[in-house]
Structure formats: structure tokens, C-alpha cells
Amino acid sequence: MALIDIPTELLSSILTCLDFRDVLRCRAVCARLKSVVDENVRMKYKIELAAAGMEDGLHSTLPASERLAALRERQSAWKRISWLSQEDSPASTDSMLWELYGGVFARDQNRCTLHFWQLPSKIRRIDERKWTLDDVGVRIYDFSMDPAQDLLVIVEEIQESTLCRVHLRTMTTGKAHPMAASAVLELKPEHGLFNTYSIQMSCNHLALLLTTISEDDDGLVAEFVVWDWKAGTARLDIVGEDLYSFTFLTPGYILLLAYRRSGLNDGTTHRDTTDPCIVVLDLDMVSHGAEPVPMTALEYLCAFTYPVLDRESSVVDMLLRADPGPDWLPSPSLGVPFSVSRDNGVLVVAMQVIHGLRSISTLLSFIPFSTLLTAIKSLSPGQTRRVFSWRQWGPDGSRLQVAPPRFDAFDMPCYVCGPSFAMHVQPQARPLSLTIKLYDFNQLACRRALLSGADTAALVTNPARLTGRASNIFKREVITRCPYFRRTVEIDDMNDRVNALLLGEDALIIVAEGTDSGPYYRVLSF
């Protein structure tokens, strides 16, 4: 049967089963296919969904036409940074811990009570909900959560003990999680007491990084543990020095942020510097169970190095962020029409550097997921310990720039969601004003804008160079070219000091300090 003889309804049904890239290829074949694609709302939705860096909601009951309308409304609102509602919520002075993940904002009170707030979204039709766990039964040292799995992870504070105890609860009731084989995971760290914890989840995997300052005050001592929290078994236990941060790139790949001198064993000799690198672990390849493995003996998949630092430069702190997790999906009960694509994220590496004559700068390195995944896919079957030098991945696949002087990348690091990054700028002098900056590293949208000529006013394609005092951080000049969208909005009536700006899928949260009212959260919902 010739293409022209296939009924339009059947042809439309066939095309809707294709990937958006194949739909676009078919659209370019002939006038009839172009007409079929352009006149079918489901295919319009599929194409615009991909271009927006989103994926379809599996549990939404909305027809394609309403999903498309909601998607366009969301894109327009975020491009203009024009929120639809605003609410102030007082922050307790005895609240030290907080978390924003999966559209839920949570904070502690007196290290024993947790308050949860399901943030509303008019566009994605999410209703607001607030609830409290009055007493979780242990003193909270730190916590994290995954709303899609109703999972609450609590690290218990145990005075003067080298034991680390992790409780697995439900967010809704605070009781032991029914999917966990053991309600409590225990670890006796190799180096005794640790003073900082970092927690992340990816489906069945629960990862915990414990760090403390070494006895000679010359760096970090760290232990990194990955459990299968449902089975209650350890998959991996790594001990070493100068391991600063981690995140999941995919459910099976973990990224470790470390110094090259500590993180790589590639058969070469490195000078004793703090040159940073990103190490990629394949969980299926490195799983060793509960037996601790030295970082230097680790069989890693590959690594990505940064440029060589100048001899007068030293990285003193680093952090790696990417939210949400690679396999995260909204809770089915929300029935959202769409959500941020799990394949379309950006990694943000923050590095605090001492350089020159006692200058201190914070560098922000933005890396789209596609940059690292493309390099990983180039590996030969069975190949390990491949080191990608900066020139092989960094100049065209990332964007490196200096953060504003008062931007704190380390205390409240919840500034990335999917492909987007948010930060605020506020002058010290009164009257106070506030500028919100939003960066979007959706590479498909960037390419689409370059080809169509639309939305190019916000598109940044010019190369980025480190200038001024920051120009001497690295041994050689560093130029990066990864394109992105940069959008800003001014808030003239913000009369209080802003301490942080948090970014979620449907909201911006301003953490502020009122002159008379005390600390509070201002939630700007989309």
C-alpha cells in the first residue's frame, strides 16, 4: 500500500507511537506527512514536550489538548519569571534543617519535629497540602526524602558515638517504611566520628557521604556508602581522602567529586595539588558489599578532569548538585500532566578557590547531562579507567564562570532543578532590591532557538572567559562555549535581607530575614 493510500486516522496513530525525533523526520518527508503532524494535537504535544525538556505524565487524565495548553502556559510563565501566586510562611528560629525535593518543602523544628509542605501549582494542577510529624522519636542530625516513594530518611544524632544510624520512615506517617526490609540501617565508620552528612536516593539505592576534617587539618576524610534500602544490604563502601561530594547521573552511574591526587589511579603521576575531577562509578562494576574499599583502589569507569590550577591556586571546598534524581517521577496521586525529563538535567559544580594574593572566588561549572553521557557512550565495551581531559569535554560541553561575591553555593545548595539554575543578587545598601537570575541549559531548546531565530534575546552563545582576578586561577586561559538561556526579573519591593533562593519544579522560594518579623520563606508558585 502506498503512503498516499493510508487513511489519515491510521497514519496519525502510527506517528504518535514514534519518538519525537522520528516524528520530525517524517514531517520533513512530504507535504502530506507535514500536514498530518501539524494538524494532530498529540504530535504537537509530543514535539513541544521534548523541546521544553519535559516528559509526559503517566497518571494524568487530561486530554492532549489540555496538556499542550498547560505546557505552553508553563513555558511562558517561566520565560517571563512570572509567578501566579505568592505566600509568606514564618520560619522558626529553632529550625536548622530543610529540604526541597519533588515539589515538597520540609523543615525541622527542635531536631525532633518535621513540617512538610506540598507546594501548589495552578498550571500543573497540584493542590497545596501541609502536614507535620510531631515527634519522629529520635534526634535528627540530618534528613532527606523522596515523595514519589513516600520515603523519609533520617540520620540520627547519637552523642559521642562512632555509630551511624539511618532510619527509613514514611513521609506521611513517620512510621517504618513498609518496603524496607530493615527500618534502621547501621554503619560503624572506619575513621570514627564524622560531622557532615550528604544523603541522596535513586530508586532502591540510598547513598550517604560522611566527611570530617583530617587530624592534620590538611583535607577531608570521607566514607561513602551505598545501600539497597529495600533489601537492607550494602552495595558499596568507599573510604578515602578529599572526597567532597556526589550525585547520581543515572540509576547505575554515580559521580564523585574529588581531587585528582586522591580520586584517580590511572597509572600516571600527579603533582600534589587540589586539581578537581569528576569520577564516574558503575554500580554494577564496583559493588563490593559492606567491606570498605580504599578510594585509590577503586575500579572506576571513567573520569573528567578540570584544567590544571595555577601554582598559587588551591580549591578549598567543592560541591556537586543535580536535582531531582535520574529515575525520579512525581507521585501517581498528583496526576500531573508532565514533569521535568529525567534525561535533561544539568550538573552544577561549585568550587571555592583561593588564588593570587589571598583572593577567594567561587567558580560555577555547568555541565549538561548529555556532555558526560555522550562521552561515556564512546567507551569501548569493558573499558575502564578512561580519563577525559578538560579539552576533550569542557570547552564545548560546559560553561564555567565566577559566581557573584555574596552568592553562597554551599550552605543552602538547592538552586538547580532539571536543566535550570537559579540565583539571586541583592545589594548591601538600602533600599534593598532583589534580582532573580534563571539559567536554562536545555540544549535541545538552545538548538531549536538557533535554528528558528525565536527566543534568541535570552540565548547566550558567546564564549565565557575568566577575567579580572579570576583570570589567574588556572595555569592557562579557560574558555567555555556551552549555550544557555539567561533570564532575569527585578523585585523592587523586597525590603528584607535575602539569605538564599531555592528552585523547585513549580516554585521559587526566597529565604529572607525580616527586620521586625524575623526569618520567613516567600513561596512564588507557578
Buried (B, 14 or more C-beta within 10 A) or exposed (E): EEEEEBEEEEBBEEBBEBEBEEBBEBBEEEEEBEEBBEEBBBBBBBBBBBBBBBBBBEEBEBEBEBBBBBBBBBBEBBBEBEBBEEBEBEBBEEBEBBBBBBBBBBBBBEBBBBBBBBBBBBBBBBEEEEEEBEEBEBEBBBBBBBBBBBBBBBBBBBEEEEEBBBBBBBBEEBEBBEBBEBBBBEBEBBBEEBEEBBBBBBBBBBBBBBBBEEEEEEBBBBBBBBBBBBEBBBBBBBBBBBBBBBBBBBBBBBBBBBBBBBBBBBEEEBEEBBBBBBBBBBBEEBBBEEEBBEBEEBEBBBBBBBBBBBEEBBBEBBBBBBBBBBBBBBBEEBBBBBBBBBEBBBBBBBBBBBBBEEBEBBBBBBBBBBBBBEBBEEBEEEEBBBBBEBEBBBBBBBBBBBBEEEBBBEEBBBBBBBBBBBBBBBEEEEEBBBBBBBBBBBBBBBEBBBEEEEBEEBBBEEEBEBEEBBBBBBEEEBEBBBBBBEBEBEBEEBEBBBBBBBBBBBBBBBBBEBEEEEBBBBBBBB
